[in-house]
Amino acid sequence: MSQGAMINRGRFSRRSFLKTIGASAATVPLLNSDFAKGQTAAPKRMVTVAWGNGVVRPEFYPMGDELVLGEVLKPLEPWKSHVLMPAGLDLKCLIDAGHRYAGHFSYGALFTGTYARGWKSDGKSVDQVVAEELAKKVNLPALQLNLGIAPDGEGTSWRSPGVRNTSETDPGRLYQRLFAGRNLSAPDLSKLRARKKSVLDFVSGELDAFGKRLGAEDRMKIDAHTGSIRDIEKQLDAGLTGGATCMSPGAPAGPFDMAKRSSLQFSLLTVALRCDLTRVATMDVYDVHGKFGISHGFIGVQGDYHPLAHQGARGYPQKVKIDRWIYEQIAILVKGLAETPELGGSALDNTVIMVGNGMTEGADHGVQGIPFLLIGSCGGYFKTGRIVKFGTWAGKAGAYYTSTSGVPHNKLLASVANAMGVPMEGFGPAQYTGTLPELRG
């Protein structure tokens, strides 16, 4: 390699680029990502969301084979084309261990695909596995969040067999962790805008001049780099002028009731993903054991969530309101990513949000036919806007899943890991190996 080539490589390194611009990751979107290296592929992101007590199946599953969003999923209607429902998957590791009705103790299995005595995990969760692989390429931490409804409860993120990751339950602490000391004043923002425009113009000009001396194939590569630099500029403008921003929000002030805590946690997670402060995150909504004392008076639901979920059909009208509210919180994240431009699409296009529940329905605690949902195609890996059914379906128009499909949800976990660029043939115990090619279309 010539001395000139080595100089050029140093000139366009991520470290040099950031140093020249003088910007923090919380102020300028995507400079901590692969975009800063001149690559044309957007970063992929993964979020898992979980809660217990099952769902109201008639209002969750479509009446037929087309994806129709019922009352529970209505908050996601604007992004229906980004939704994929893998319906009928079993927590087979629990069923095979003789615990088909162990829904209140399933958090050890939900994202690990393993079962250990004492209702714990016997392996790492998929978020941990993916985060460890990504850490070999980018120095970004994973986030484990919890709404703090039951602070002593069990989360779904496992660092190793039997060892859970500690979840952050306080929006104030989360804010300090993500954004403390990273705000800029209006004059500073103006100076930053001028500096970054100057640097991008310089880099683009250098590439353009150099490319004119190359052949057609190399010229195409230079054009791709130049295009990615202009994409950075557009996204920087958005972040600095109040569009799809990466600006840190104001510090949240307590006390935090359940409604406020939820909206803040999901909003802060959204900004963290926009700013490329993390690419892997978990969000636990409720404790899987179904602790008592959780009320939803702020949405007009009276009574305790746990016994309400156990009422079955009699409690459906109230339970539907709770389930819908949970998806309204998830929609905060979906909307924020969908409104963040990224290489001709949006950040949602390059994300997969995997939502799962600890049981099928609160009335029976079953762990067969777990109501999973994927939102986002993860860079086009998944074919969204549809439902893919596994197993036997009955009820009106085939809407109600009634028996075990025998398809382990481990295959879903493996598919999500592969979508994130972490190749594997299976996830968890060897007897549950495989993926779900049906989800790719």
Secondary structure as UniProt FT lines:
FT   HELIX           3..11
FT   HELIX           14..21
FT   TURN            25..27
FT   TURN            29..32
FT   HELIX           34..37
FT   STRAND          45..51
FT   HELIX           57..60
FT   TURN            71..73
FT   HELIX           74..82
FT   STRAND          83..87
FT   HELIX           92..95
FT   TURN            96..98
FT   TURN            100..101
FT   HELIX           103..105
FT   HELIX           107..110
FT   TURN            111..112
FT   TURN            117..119
FT   HELIX           126..134
FT   TURN            135..137
FT   STRAND          143..146
FT   TURN            151..152
FT   STRAND          158..160
FT   TURN            161..162
FT   STRAND          163..164
FT   HELIX           171..179
FT   TURN            180..181
FT   HELIX           186..211
FT   TURN            212..213
FT   HELIX           216..241
FT   HELIX           258..274
FT   TURN            275..276
FT   STRAND          280..284
FT   TURN            288..289
FT   HELIX           297..299
FT   HELIX           305..309
FT   TURN            310..311
FT   HELIX           312..315
FT   HELIX           316..338
FT   STRAND          341..342
FT   TURN            343..344
FT   STRAND          345..346
FT   HELIX           347..350
FT   STRAND          351..357
FT   TURN            362..364
FT   STRAND          373..375
FT   TURN            378..381
FT   STRAND          386..389
FT   STRAND          393..394
FT   HELIX           396..398
FT   STRAND          400..401
FT   HELIX           410..419
FT   TURN            420..421
FT   HELIX           430..432
FT   HELIX           437..440
//
